[in-house]
C-alpha cells in the first residue's frame, strides 16, 4: 500500500489498514498463482505432446527413410479421428492372401505391382488402414480358380488390402537375413518375460530383427533393449531398419558375447531419432563388468549359449527371466547344465508347434432324406456345399527348442 493511501486513513482505523493489506496480498498471491498455473499447464501440455508422439511412433511408425518422421503433419494426436489415415511416407502391408504379403513405403508416383494388377500409391493416400484397394490396371491370371478370393464377385476387379504394420505383420514381411522366430515362439517369450513398459532386456543374436521389433514395441515408451549381433553386415542392416521403423529404445552392438560378454565397444550404437526420442539408458548404466542386477530378461539365440550363463546370472536381477532358443536338443542340455550350476530355478524346455487352418468350400452328403416320409424304397443321396475348416498342408516356419529359467537368489 502506497504512502498517500496510508495518510488518507485514520490512525485508529486498523481494520481498514488490515483490509487493504489483505487485499494487496491476495492480489499478489493470485498473480503469482496464475503464473505458476500457466507454467504448469505449459509443462503438462509439453509432456502430453511428447507422450502422444511416443505412442504414435510405437503404434503407427513412419518408415520413410528420406523424410523427417517428426514432421508435425505426421505426428498427430491419437485422439484425432484421422490418426488411422494412411499418409505419404507411411509403411503399409499389402495383403493379397494369408501367404502373400509385401511391405512398401507409400510415395506419390509409385505403384505396387503384383500378378493380380497394379495399385497406385496415390489412390492409397488418405484411405484408412484396412481398406480394400482396387487395381487400376488388371493383370488377371490365365487360369483362375472359382474360389480365388482376390477377385471381387460384384465387379470382378482385382484388389488388395492395405494393413497397418504391426509387429506380427512385420515378422511376416521382413527380409530374411537369418532364420527368424515367428509369433508362436515370440508370444511365448514375451509372456514368460512378463514384459511391460519400462522393462530392460538383453538380446544376443539380433539376426533379422523379428524378435527385437516385438520386444521393443512391448517395452515402449520407457523400456530399453540392448541387442548384440556378431555378424557385421547383419548388424548394419538391423541398425538401419530399427531407425527407419522408429524403434528409438534400442541399442545395438556388433560383438561376440560368448568371448567378450555383454560389454559395449566402439560399434555400440543407440538408435537416436531426436533429442527427446532416444534410448533412456546409456550402455554404461546397464552393461559392463562392474554392473550386476540391472536387467529384467536375457534372450540368447547363439550356437553355444551356455558360455554366456555366468554373465547372464550377473546382469539379471533377482526374479529376472532367461530364455534361450536352440535348434538341437543337445544345445538345450548343455545350457540346462550351466543354468543348474548357477542355481537357476524353474528350468523348463518347450517346443512350440503351430497348425493353421483355412476355410474351404466342400461338398458333403446330406441325410435329410432319411427323415422324410416317402413311399419309394430307394432314394438318391443329395449333396450340399458347406464351408469347412481344414489344415493348411504347408506352413512357413521352423521348429526349435525354447529353454526358460528364473534367477531366484544370489549365488554364494
Buried (B, 14 or more C-beta within 10 A) or exposed (E): EEEEEEEEBEEEEEEEBEEBEEEEEEEEEEEEEEEEEEEEEEEEEEEEEEEBBBBBBBBBBBBBEEBEBBEEEBBBBEEEEEBBBBBBBBBBBBBBEEEEBBBBBBBEEBBBEBEBBBBBBBBBBEBEBEBEBBBBEEEBEEEEEEEEEBBEEEEEBBBBBBBBBBBBBBBBBBEEBBBBBBBEBBEBBBEBBEBEEEBBBBBBBBBBBBBBBBBBBBBBBEBBBBBBBBBEEBBBBBBEBBBBBBBBBBBBBBBBBBEBBBBBEEBBBBBEBEEEBEBBBEBEEBBBEEBEEBBBBBBBBBEEBBBBBBBBBBBBBEEBBBBBBBEEEEBBBBBBEBBEEBEBEEBEBBEBEEEEEEEEEEEEEEEEEEEEEEEEEEEEEEEEEEEEEEEEEEEEBEEBBBBBBBBEEEEE
